[in-house]
Amino acid sequence: MGSIFSQETEYPKSKMTLEPLCFHSEAKGKQILLSDCYSKAERMSTFLDGIVFTNRPVKPYEIITLRILKTEDRWIGGLRVGFTCLNPSNVNPCSLPPFICPDLIHQSPTWAAVVPDRFIKTGDFVHFWVNNSGEVFLKTNEEKKFLICDGVTMDFPVWAVIDVYGTTKAVELLAPGGNPFSLGLLTEISMDEPYDFSFCLPKEECLVCWCHTRNTRLLPCGHTILCYCCANRIFSDTATCPMCRCEIKKFHIQNKSPHRISPDNLLHQ
């Protein structure tokens, strides 16, 4: 997949246009169903394989506005958003990994983070953007904007990338002004206002749900990147480590004895 996920160099910034923004019609996870106008994306089943991209690069401070259309409660963790230097027109959809975090981030020039659960209820609006310094901010409803990740390379065109993951079942990508709140946001984000550091995501969270602490070691690969609940769910669905794709045969919860996973001892919440 290295050649597929190479950084795009044939799309100069000078050719970027502000044509209507929608989801890319071809580059999408295998569980994603798009509406006829490519403005709505719904994950058909399971909790993964829900990656979608915008149809064109976005400019610094251009607001990406999503409306949460459907949610489901049987998973932990939800929507992830960010930006990538991958040109989705050059991406083979069959080679897309199941997750943005951590798979696509590790395989390509992509920067993304989880949206906190309290912002992804049905009917909520999520606004996110990247500034000239490569910092990605998020704002919803009347909340103060907050930083979710940084380090985005702004020397190349960037596309918005969304993972319709877990509790988030379906989203709609709105045109600018499609939500009255975004009209006021357009002016506000152009100012260098302080932002809320309290929502900056910690570094030791589970790399799948971003809700719980990493406390489970996967065997035989040895990676400790998941919480216990996500380790169980991933075993029941793919049985592969999200970091190295090694088969998961056992797990070890920190400070407890290792034991073999079997369908009889899986947690189902």
C-alpha positions in Angstrom: 0.0 0.0 0.0 3.0 2.3 0.2 2.7 3.4 -3.4 -1.0 4.0 -3.1 -0.6 6.1 0.1 2.2 8.3 -1.3 2.0 12.0 -0.8 0.3 13.8 -3.6 2.5 16.1 -5.7 0.5 16.7 -8.9 -2.2 18.9 -7.4 -0.7 22.4 -7.0 -2.4 24.8 -4.6 -2.8 27.3 -7.4 -5.4 25.0 -9.0 -7.5 24.6 -5.9 -11.1 25.8 -6.4 -14.1 26.2 -4.1 -16.4 24.0 -6.1 -19.3 22.6 -4.0 -18.0 20.3 -1.2 -19.3 16.7 -1.0 -17.9 13.3 -0.3 -15.6 11.7 -2.8 -17.7 9.2 -4.8 -15.1 6.4 -5.1 -12.6 6.6 -2.2 -14.7 5.2 0.7 -14.7 2.4 3.2 -16.3 -0.8 2.1 -19.2 -0.4 4.6 -20.1 3.1 3.4 -23.2 3.9 1.4 -23.4 7.4 -0.1 -26.5 9.2 -1.1 -27.1 10.1 -4.8 -25.7 13.6 -4.3 -22.7 12.4 -2.3 -23.7 14.6 0.7 -24.7 11.8 3.1 -22.6 8.8 4.2 -24.0 5.9 6.2 -22.1 2.9 7.6 -24.1 -0.2 6.7 -22.9 -2.7 9.4 -20.2 -3.4 12.0 -18.3 -0.5 13.6 -15.4 0.0 11.2 -14.6 0.4 7.4 -16.3 3.8 7.4 -13.7 6.2 6.0 -14.8 8.9 3.6 -13.0 11.9 2.0 -14.0 15.2 0.6 -14.2 15.5 -3.2 -11.7 18.3 -3.3 -8.9 19.8 -1.2 -9.9 22.4 1.4 -8.3 25.7 2.2 -7.0 26.9 5.6 -9.9 28.1 7.7 -12.5 26.5 5.4 -15.1 25.1 7.7 -16.2 21.5 7.3 -19.7 21.1 8.7 -21.2 17.7 9.5 -24.7 16.9 10.8 -25.0 13.7 12.8 -27.9 11.8 11.2 -27.9 8.5 13.0 -26.2 6.9 16.0 -26.2 3.5 17.6 -25.4 2.7 21.2 -23.9 -0.7 21.0 -20.4 0.5 20.4 -17.9 2.6 22.4 -16.3 5.7 20.6 -17.6 7.5 17.6 -16.8 10.0 14.8 -13.2 10.8 13.9 -12.2 13.8 11.7 -9.1 15.2 10.3 -7.1 16.1 7.2 -4.8 14.2 4.8 -2.4 14.9 1.9 -3.7 11.8 0.1 -5.5 12.7 -3.1 -8.6 10.4 -2.8 -8.8 10.1 -6.6 -5.5 8.2 -6.5 -6.5 5.9 -3.6 -7.6 2.3 -4.3 -10.7 2.0 -2.0 -10.0 -1.7 -1.6 -6.7 -0.8 0.1 -8.3 1.6 2.7 -7.7 0.4 6.2 -10.6 -0.2 8.6 -9.7 2.8 10.8 -8.4 6.4 10.5 -6.9 6.1 14.0 -4.4 4.6 14.1 -4.2 2.8 10.7 -4.5 5.6 8.1 -2.4 7.9 10.3 0.5 5.5 10.4 0.3 4.5 6.7 0.0 8.0 5.2 0.4 11.8 5.7 -2.9 12.0 7.7 -3.8 13.8 10.9 -7.0 13.0 12.7 -8.6 12.7 16.2 -11.8 11.5 17.9 -14.7 13.8 18.4 -15.8 13.7 22.1 -18.9 11.6 22.6 -21.0 14.4 24.0 -20.8 16.2 20.6 -22.0 13.4 18.4 -25.7 13.0 19.3 -28.3 12.7 16.6 -29.0 16.1 15.1 -25.8 17.7 16.4 -23.6 19.8 14.1 -19.8 19.4 14.1 -17.6 22.0 12.6 -13.8 21.5 12.1 -11.1 23.3 10.1 -7.3 23.5 9.8 -5.4 26.8 10.1 -2.3 28.0 8.3 -0.1 26.5 11.1 -1.5 23.0 10.7 -3.6 23.1 13.8 -7.0 21.3 13.6 -9.8 22.8 15.6 -13.4 21.7 16.3 -16.5 23.5 17.5 -20.1 22.4 18.0 -23.2 24.4 18.9 -22.3 27.0 21.5 -19.0 25.4 22.7 -15.7 27.3 22.6 -13.5 26.0 19.8 -10.8 23.5 20.9 -7.7 21.9 19.4 -7.9 18.2 18.5 -4.6 17.7 16.7 -1.8 19.6 15.0 1.2 19.1 12.7 -0.8 19.0 9.5 1.6 19.7 6.5 0.2 22.8 4.8 2.8 22.8 2.0 0.6 20.5 0.0 -3.1 20.4 -0.7 -5.1 18.7 2.1 -8.5 16.9 1.9 -10.8 16.5 4.9 -11.2 12.9 6.0 -13.9 11.5 8.2 -14.4 8.1 9.9 -18.0 7.2 10.4 -17.0 5.0 13.2 -18.6 3.2 16.2 -21.6 5.0 17.7 -21.8 7.3 14.7 -23.9 5.6 12.0 -24.6 8.3 9.4 -23.5 11.9 8.7 -24.3 14.6 6.3 -21.8 17.1 4.8 -23.4 20.5 4.7 -22.7 23.3 2.3 -21.3 26.6 3.8 -24.2 28.3 5.5 -26.2 25.1 5.6 -26.5 25.6 9.4 -27.2 29.1 10.8 -24.5 28.6 13.4 -21.8 28.3 10.7 -22.5 31.9 9.5 -21.3 33.4 12.7 -18.4 30.9 12.9 -17.0 32.1 9.6 -16.1 35.5 11.1 -15.1 34.1 14.5 -12.4 31.7 13.4 -10.6 34.4 11.4 -9.6 36.0 14.7 -6.7 34.7 16.8 -9.0 34.0 19.8 -7.8 31.7 22.6 -9.1 28.2 22.6 -10.1 25.7 25.3 -7.2 23.4 26.2 -9.4 21.2 28.4 -10.5 19.1 25.4 -7.0 18.5 24.0 -6.9 14.7 23.8 -4.5 12.9 26.1 -1.8 10.6 24.7 -2.5 7.5 26.6 -6.1 6.9 25.4 -7.1 3.7 23.6 -6.3 4.2 19.9 -9.7 2.8 18.9 -12.4 4.4 21.2 -10.3 7.3 22.6 -12.5 7.0 25.7 -10.7 4.6 28.0 -7.1 4.1 29.0 -4.8 1.7 27.1 -4.7 -1.2 29.5 -4.6 -4.4 27.4 -1.6 -6.0 25.8 -2.2 -7.9 22.6 -0.4 -11.2 22.1 1.7 -12.4 20.4 2.6 -8.9 18.9 2.8 -7.2 22.3 1.2 -3.9 21.4 -0.6 -2.1 24.3 -2.7 0.3 22.4 -6.3 -0.7 23.3 -8.6 -0.8 26.3 -10.1 -4.1 27.3 -13.5 -3.5 25.7 -12.1 -2.5 22.3 -9.7 -5.5 22.4 -12.7 -7.8 22.8 -14.7 -6.1 20.0 -11.8 -6.2 17.5 -11.1 -9.8 18.3 -14.7 -10.7 17.6 -14.7 -8.7 14.3 -11.3 -9.0 12.7 -8.9 -10.6 15.3 -6.1 -8.5 14.0 -4.0 -5.9 15.8 -4.8 -2.3 14.5 -1.1 -1.4 14.7 0.7 -4.3 13.0 -2.2 -6.4 11.6 -0.9 -9.5 13.5 -3.4 -12.1 14.5 -4.7 -11.6 18.1 -4.5 -14.9 19.9 -4.4 -13.7 23.6 -4.7 -10.5 25.5 -3.1 -9.5 28.8 -4.9 -6.9 31.0 -2.2 -5.0 33.0 -1.8 -6.2 36.5 -3.8 -9.4 35.7 -2.8 -12.8 34.5 -2.8 -13.5 30.7 -5.6 -15.6 29.4 -6.7 -16.9 26.0 -9.6 -15.3 24.3 -12.6 -17.4 23.3 -16.1 -16.5 22.2 -17.3 -17.6 25.7 -15.3 -15.0 27.6 -15.9 -12.0 25.3 -17.5 -8.9 26.7 -20.6 -7.8 24.9 -21.9 -4.4 25.9 
